[in-house]
Amino acid sequence: MAKINAHYRKLSAGYLFPEIGRRIKIFQQDNPGFKVHRLGIGNTTEPLTQAVINGLRKGVDSLAAKETYSGYGDEQGEEELRAGLSRFYKNRGVGIEIDEFFVSDGAKPDAGNIQSIFSTDNRIAFQDPAYPVYVDSNVAAGRSGPYDNKQGNYSGFVYMVCNLENGFIPDPPQERVDLLYLCSPNNPTGAVATHRDLQNFVDYARERNAVIIYDASYSEFISDSALPRSIYEVNGAKECAIEINSFSKFAGFTGVRLGWSIVPRTLVCEDCEPGELHDFWLRRQTTFFNGASNIAQRGGIAVLSDQGLRECAALIDYYMENARVIRESLLKRGLLVYGGVNAPYLWVKAPGNLSSWEFFNKLLDEAHVVGTPGSGFGPSGEGYIRLSAFNHRENIEEAVRSILDNLAL
């Protein structure tokens, strides 16, 4: 008799975005003449750059000729792409060997799947608020207790609170944990960890044979040269950290789908030798994954060319100018705003004692602007809303004008 994975029953209702959609629909039905300004989406909006388009076309054209057609590729990713990634890191002072890169179809799948190479007995710590896939993948794997609707969290997990007092970057937990999920620049708060912040976590992990899962998907948005773009800029990180990254926001590949993870051969945990976790992830990927699209990988190779990097940097500058416009306008309106300086997300404090959903309603009803309620990212997100810089400039300008003109504070 077949039985379900009952851990899925513990997952809290995935109501956040359906509920946002429901409220927008009701607003539009009641206010048919008003335009809704969407600043909640974490999806790129601008066209791919010319170098990337040329690379993708090269990938397509190669499949159209008998002489250049390819089927399955290297399951770790095309060697040319991994070599390009190795040079990309080396130019930033970080040495990663080609065979330590694993190319995938995006950071989200890797962030969800990486936990499978670790024991279900491991105790997990997350930044709170956090990108939901970190939490949900570990719930589905059976590492949590039930969801507490009142507290908005799962028993059995350690939540590292990110708040105004700690600059939205937590200290390592007081108790012992085995896996720690970090994201910098952070989604949703936009906070960026310093070298010292990361060193504290690396020291914690090495002292306890713990492993850090480090999501660097927004690292290209860091413009401050004093801030780390990779956890491997920190001493000792190669012994205790896995880094996950993506071309999604870096180059606008949200729909193209291409990312990578780094599992150093020197990585260890309590009951393994150096190289074993690397081999586990290799086995996992070669068993359950046939590799990223060869067309997408040609696009990734183009991103890492000199021209591609220049063009993608200009694309990032475009989004960060959007962030500046939003940030300055909200501050002018008297709101408390965090992030949006080295990250494409802005973390906005709800005025007064409004909850996240109450502030969502206020923004929608008065300014016709949609954000993402912070409570949807974890209990410490309550009282905040996330706004995104991913949009066309004209839409950003319309949205902030509406906030300035119509939001009552």
C-alpha positions as CSV (number, residue, x, y, z in Angstrom):
1,M,0.0,0.0,0.0
2,A,1.5,3.4,-1.1
3,K,1.8,6.1,1.6
4,I,2.5,9.8,1.2
5,N,5.4,11.7,2.6
6,A,3.5,13.0,5.6
7,H,6.1,15.8,6.2
8,Y,4.4,17.7,3.3
9,R,1.3,18.0,5.6
10,K,3.4,20.1,8.0
11,L,4.2,22.7,5.3
12,S,2.4,26.0,6.2
13,A,-0.1,27.0,3.5
14,G,1.6,28.5,0.5
15,Y,-0.9,31.3,0.7
16,L,1.4,34.4,0.3
17,F,1.3,35.0,-3.4
18,P,-2.2,33.5,-4.1
19,E,-3.4,35.8,-1.3
20,I,-1.7,38.8,-2.9
21,G,-3.3,37.9,-6.2
22,R,-6.7,37.6,-4.5
23,R,-6.5,41.1,-2.9
24,I,-5.3,42.7,-6.2
25,K,-8.2,41.1,-8.0
26,I,-10.7,42.4,-5.5
27,F,-9.2,45.9,-5.7
28,Q,-9.3,45.9,-9.5
29,Q,-12.9,44.8,-9.5
30,D,-13.9,47.6,-7.1
31,N,-11.7,50.2,-8.8
32,P,-11.7,49.4,-12.5
33,G,-10.3,52.8,-13.5
34,F,-7.1,52.6,-11.5
35,K,-3.7,51.2,-12.5
36,V,-2.0,48.8,-10.1
37,H,1.7,49.5,-9.7
38,R,3.6,46.2,-8.9
39,L,6.7,46.5,-6.8
40,G,6.5,43.2,-5.2
41,I,7.8,40.9,-7.9
42,G,11.3,39.5,-7.7
43,N,11.5,38.9,-11.4
44,T,13.7,40.7,-13.9
45,T,12.0,42.8,-16.6
46,E,14.6,44.1,-19.0
47,P,15.7,42.3,-22.2
48,L,18.8,40.1,-22.3
49,T,21.9,42.0,-23.4
50,Q,23.3,41.6,-27.0
51,A,26.3,39.5,-26.0
52,V,24.0,37.1,-24.2
53,I,21.6,36.9,-27.1
54,N,24.5,36.2,-29.4
55,G,25.7,33.4,-27.1
56,L,22.2,31.8,-26.9
57,R,21.8,32.0,-30.7
58,K,25.2,30.3,-31.0
59,G,23.9,27.5,-28.8
60,V,20.7,27.2,-30.9
61,D,22.6,27.3,-34.2
62,S,25.0,24.6,-33.1
63,L,22.0,22.2,-32.6
64,A,20.9,22.8,-36.2
65,A,24.0,21.3,-37.8
66,K,25.1,17.7,-37.9
67,E,28.8,18.7,-37.3
68,T,28.1,20.7,-34.1
69,Y,25.0,19.0,-32.7
70,S,25.3,17.8,-29.0
71,G,23.1,15.8,-26.8
72,Y,23.8,15.2,-23.2
73,G,26.7,17.3,-22.0
74,D,29.0,17.1,-18.9
75,E,26.7,16.6,-16.0
76,Q,28.7,19.1,-13.9
77,G,28.3,21.7,-16.7
78,E,30.3,22.4,-19.8
79,E,33.9,22.7,-19.1
80,E,34.2,26.0,-20.9
81,L,31.5,27.5,-18.6
82,R,33.1,26.1,-15.4
83,A,36.5,27.4,-16.5
84,G,34.8,30.8,-17.1
85,L,33.4,30.7,-13.6
86,S,36.7,29.8,-12.1
87,R,38.3,32.8,-13.8
88,F,35.4,35.0,-12.7
89,Y,36.1,34.0,-9.0
90,K,39.9,34.2,-9.5
91,N,39.6,37.8,-10.7
92,R,38.1,38.6,-7.3
93,G,40.9,36.9,-5.4
94,V,39.1,33.6,-4.8
95,G,40.6,30.4,-6.1
96,I,38.0,27.7,-7.0
97,E,39.0,24.6,-9.0
98,I,36.9,23.8,-12.1
99,D,35.7,20.5,-10.7
100,E,34.4,22.2,-7.6
101,F,31.7,24.0,-9.7
102,F,28.4,22.3,-10.4
103,V,26.2,24.0,-13.1
104,S,22.5,23.7,-12.6
105,D,19.2,25.2,-13.7
106,G,19.2,27.8,-11.0
107,A,19.9,28.6,-7.4
108,K,16.5,27.7,-6.2
109,P,16.7,24.0,-7.1
110,D,20.2,23.8,-5.6
111,A,19.1,25.6,-2.4
112,G,16.2,23.1,-2.1
113,N,18.2,20.0,-3.1
114,I,21.5,20.5,-1.3
115,Q,20.1,19.4,2.0
116,S,19.6,15.9,0.6
117,I,23.3,15.0,1.1
118,F,23.0,15.6,4.8
119,S,21.5,13.5,7.6
120,T,17.9,14.2,8.5
121,D,19.1,14.3,12.1
122,N,20.9,17.6,11.5
123,R,19.6,20.6,13.4
124,I,19.0,23.6,11.1
125,A,19.3,27.4,11.5
126,F,17.9,30.0,9.2
127,Q,18.1,33.7,9.0
128,D,14.6,35.1,9.8
129,P,13.1,36.4,7.6
130,A,14.3,34.0,4.9
131,Y,13.7,32.9,1.4
132,P,11.0,30.2,1.8
133,V,12.8,27.4,-0.1
134,Y,15.4,27.0,2.7
135,V,12.8,26.3,5.3
136,D,10.3,24.3,3.2
137,S,12.9,21.9,1.7
138,N,14.0,21.0,5.2
139,V,10.4,20.6,6.4
140,A,9.7,18.2,3.5
141,A,12.8,16.2,4.4
142,G,11.5,15.7,7.9
143,R,13.8,17.9,10.0
144,S,11.1,20.0,11.7
145,G,8.3,19.6,14.1
146,P,4.8,21.0,13.3
147,Y,4.1,24.5,12.2
148,D,2.9,26.9,14.9
149,N,0.3,29.2,13.4
150,K,0.5,31.6,16.3
151,Q,4.2,32.0,16.3
152,G,4.6,31.6,12.5
153,N,7.4,29.1,12.7
154,Y,8.3,25.4,12.9
155,S,9.4,23.7,16.1
156,G,12.8,22.0,15.8
157,F,14.3,24.8,13.8
158,V,16.5,27.6,15.0
159,Y,15.5,31.1,13.8
160,M,18.3,33.6,13.7
161,V,16.4,36.8,14.1
162,C,17.3,39.7,11.7
163,N,16.0,43.0,13.0
164,L,16.8,46.7,13.1
165,E,18.9,46.2,16.3
166,N,21.4,43.9,14.6
167,G,21.2,45.6,11.2
168,F,19.3,42.6,9.8
169,I,22.4,40.5,10.0
170,P,22.3,38.0,13.0
171,D,25.1,36.6,15.1
172,P,25.6,32.8,15.0
173,P,23.2,31.0,17.3
174,Q,24.1,30.4,21.0
175,E,23.1,26.7,20.8
176,R,24.7,24.1,18.6
177,V,23.3,23.6,15.1
178,D,24.6,21.5,12.2
179,L,23.5,23.4,9.0
180,L,23.2,27.2,8.7
181,Y,21.5,29.0,5.8
182,L,22.8,32.4,5.0
183,C,21.8,34.8,2.1
184,S,23.8,37.9,1.3
185,P,22.7,40.3,-0.1
186,N,19.6,39.1,1.7
187,N,16.3,38.4,0.2
188,P,14.0,39.9,1.5
189,T,15.8,42.5,3.7
190,G,18.5,43.8,1.3
191,A,21.1,43.6,4.1
192,V,24.7,42.6,3.2
193,A,27.0,40.8,5.5
194,T,30.5,42.2,6.1
195,H,33.7,40.1,6.2
196,R,33.6,40.2,10.0
197,D,30.0,38.9,10.0
198,L,30.9,36.0,7.7
199,Q,34.1,35.3,9.7
200,N,32.0,34.9,12.8
201,F,29.8,32.3,11.1
202,V,32.8,30.5,9.6
203,D,34.5,30.3,13.0
204,Y,31.3,29.0,14.5
205,A,30.9,26.3,11.8
206,R,34.5,25.2,12.0
207,E,34.5,24.9,15.8
208,R,31.4,22.7,15.6
209,N,31.9,20.8,12.4
210,A,28.8,22.5,11.0
211,V,28.2,23.5,7.4
212,I,27.0,26.8,6.0
213,I,24.7,26.9,2.9
214,Y,25.5,30.3,1.5
215,D,23.2,31.9,-1.1
216,A,25.0,34.6,-3.1
217,S,22.4,35.0,-5.8
218,Y,22.4,38.8,-5.5
219,S,26.2,39.3,-5.0
220,E,26.6,41.2,-8.3
221,F,24.4,44.0,-6.9
222,I,27.1,44.8,-4.3
223,S,28.8,48.0,-5.4
224,D,30.8,48.6,-2.1
225,S,34.2,47.0,-2.6
226,A,34.6,46.6,1.1
227,L,31.8,44.0,1.2
228,P,32.4,40.4,0.3
229,R,30.7,38.9,-2.8
230,S,31.6,35.4,-1.9
231,I,31.9,33.6,1.4
232,Y,35.2,32.2,0.2
233,E,36.7,35.6,0.7
234,V,36.7,34.7,4.4
235,N,39.5,32.5,5.9
236,G,38.5,28.9,6.5
237,A,35.2,29.0,4.5
238,K,36.3,26.3,2.0
239,E,36.4,23.9,5.0
240,C,32.8,24.6,6.1
241,A,30.7,26.3,3.4
242,I,28.8,25.5,0.2
243,E,28.1,28.6,-2.0
244,I,25.1,28.7,-4.4
245,N,24.8,31.4,-7.1
246,S,22.8,32.1,-10.2
247,F,22.7,34.0,-13.5
248,S,19.0,34.8,-12.9
249,K,19.4,38.3,-11.5
250,F,23.1,38.7,-12.5
251,A,22.2,38.5,-16.2
252,G,18.4,38.4,-16.4
253,F,18.2,34.6,-16.7
254,T,15.1,34.2,-14.5
255,G,13.4,32.4,-17.4
256,V,16.5,31.0,-19.1
257,R,17.4,29.1,-15.9
258,L,21.1,28.7,-15.1
259,G,23.0,28.7,-11.9
260,W,25.8,27.0,-10.1
261,S,26.9,25.6,-6.7
262,I,30.4,25.3,-5.3
263,V,31.2,22.3,-3.1
264,P,35.0,22.5,-2.3
265,R,36.9,19.3,-2.0
266,T,38.2,20.6,1.4
267,L,34.6,20.8,2.8
268,V,34.1,18.5,5.8
269,C,31.5,17.9,8.5
270,E,31.5,15.7,11.6
271,D,31.4,12.3,10.1
272,C,33.2,12.6,6.7
273,E,36.5,13.1,5.1
274,P,37.6,16.0,2.9
275,G,36.2,15.4,-0.6
276,E,33.3,13.1,0.5
277,L,30.6,15.8,0.5
278,H,31.9,17.0,-2.9
279,D,31.5,13.4,-4.2
280,F,28.0,13.1,-2.6
281,W,26.8,16.2,-4.5
282,L,28.4,14.9,-7.7
283,R,26.6,11.6,-7.2
284,R,23.3,13.3,-6.4
285,Q,23.5,15.5,-9.5
286,T,24.6,12.8,-11.9
287,T,21.8,10.5,-10.6
288,F,18.9,12.9,-10.5
289,F,19.9,15.6,-13.0
290,N,21.0,15.4,-16.6
291,G,22.6,18.8,-16.7
292,A,21.5,22.4,-17.5
293,S,20.3,23.2,-21.0
294,N,23.2,23.3,-23.4
295,I,21.7,26.4,-25.0
296,A,21.5,28.2,-21.6
297,Q,25.1,27.3,-20.9
298,R,26.2,29.0,-24.1
299,G,24.4,32.1,-22.8
300,G,26.3,31.7,-19.5
301,I,29.6,31.5,-21.3
302,A,28.7,34.7,-23.1
303,V,27.8,36.4,-19.8
304,L,31.3,35.7,-18.5
305,S,33.0,37.2,-21.6
306,D,34.5,40.7,-21.2
307,Q,31.6,42.2,-23.3
308,G,29.0,40.2,-21.4
309,L,30.2,41.3,-18.0
310,R,30.2,44.9,-19.1
311,E,26.7,44.7,-20.5
312,C,25.3,42.8,-17.4
313,A,27.0,45.4,-15.1
314,A,25.0,48.1,-17.0
315,L,21.8,46.0,-16.5
316,I,22.5,45.8,-12.8
317,D,23.1,49.5,-12.7
318,Y,19.7,50.1,-14.3
319,Y,18.0,48.1,-11.5
320,M,20.0,49.8,-8.8
321,E,19.0,53.2,-10.1
322,N,15.4,52.0,-9.8
323,A,16.2,51.1,-6.2
324,R,17.7,54.5,-5.6
325,V,14.5,56.2,-6.9
326,I,12.3,54.1,-4.7
327,R,14.5,54.5,-1.6
328,E,14.8,58.3,-1.9
329,S,11.1,58.7,-2.6
330,L,10.0,56.6,0.4
331,L,12.4,58.4,2.7
332,K,11.1,61.7,1.4
333,R,7.6,60.5,2.3
334,G,8.8,59.8,5.8
335,L,9.0,56.0,5.8
336,L,11.8,54.0,7.3
337,V,13.6,52.1,4.5
338,Y,16.4,49.6,4.6
339,G,18.3,47.8,1.8
340,G,18.3,49.0,-1.7
341,V,21.9,50.2,-1.7
342,N,23.8,47.0,-2.4
343,A,20.8,44.9,-3.1
344,P,17.7,45.2,-5.4
345,Y,15.2,44.8,-2.5
346,L,14.0,47.4,-0.1
347,W,12.7,46.5,3.3
348,V,10.2,49.1,4.4
349,K,8.9,49.4,8.0
350,A,5.1,49.6,8.3
351,P,4.2,53.0,9.8
352,G,2.7,53.2,13.2
353,N,1.7,49.8,14.5
354,L,0.4,48.4,11.2
355,S,1.0,44.7,10.5
356,S,2.6,43.6,7.2
357,W,-0.8,42.8,5.7
358,E,-2.4,46.1,7.0
359,F,0.4,48.0,5.4
360,F,0.0,46.0,2.2
361,N,-3.7,47.0,2.1
362,K,-2.9,50.6,2.8
363,L,-0.4,50.8,0.0
364,L,-2.8,49.1,-2.4
365,D,-5.9,51.1,-1.4
366,E,-4.3,54.5,-1.2
367,A,-1.3,54.4,-3.7
368,H,-2.4,51.4,-5.8
369,V,1.1,49.9,-5.2
370,V,1.7,46.2,-4.5
371,G,4.6,45.0,-2.3
372,T,5.2,41.7,-0.6
373,P,4.2,41.4,3.1
374,G,7.3,40.7,5.2
375,S,5.5,38.2,7.4
376,G,5.4,35.8,4.4
377,F,9.2,35.4,4.8
378,G,9.1,34.4,8.5
379,P,8.0,35.7,11.9
380,S,10.6,38.4,12.1
381,G,9.3,39.9,8.8
382,E,6.1,41.0,10.6
383,G,5.7,44.8,10.4
384,Y,7.6,45.1,7.2
385,I,7.0,45.0,3.4
386,R,9.4,44.1,0.7
387,L,9.6,46.2,-2.5
388,S,11.5,45.2,-5.6
389,A,13.6,47.3,-8.0
390,F,12.9,44.8,-10.8
391,N,10.6,46.8,-13.1
392,H,10.7,49.2,-16.1
393,R,11.9,52.7,-15.1
394,E,8.6,54.3,-16.1
395,N,6.7,51.9,-13.9
396,I,9.0,52.7,-11.0
397,E,8.5,56.4,-11.4
398,E,4.7,56.1,-11.7
399,A,4.6,54.0,-8.5
400,V,6.7,56.3,-6.4
401,R,4.8,59.3,-7.6
402,S,1.6,57.7,-6.5
403,I,3.1,57.0,-3.1
404,L,4.3,60.5,-2.7
405,D,0.9,62.0,-3.8
406,N,-1.6,59.5,-2.3
407,L,-0.1,57.6,0.7
408,A,-1.5,59.1,3.9
409,L,0.9,59.0,6.9
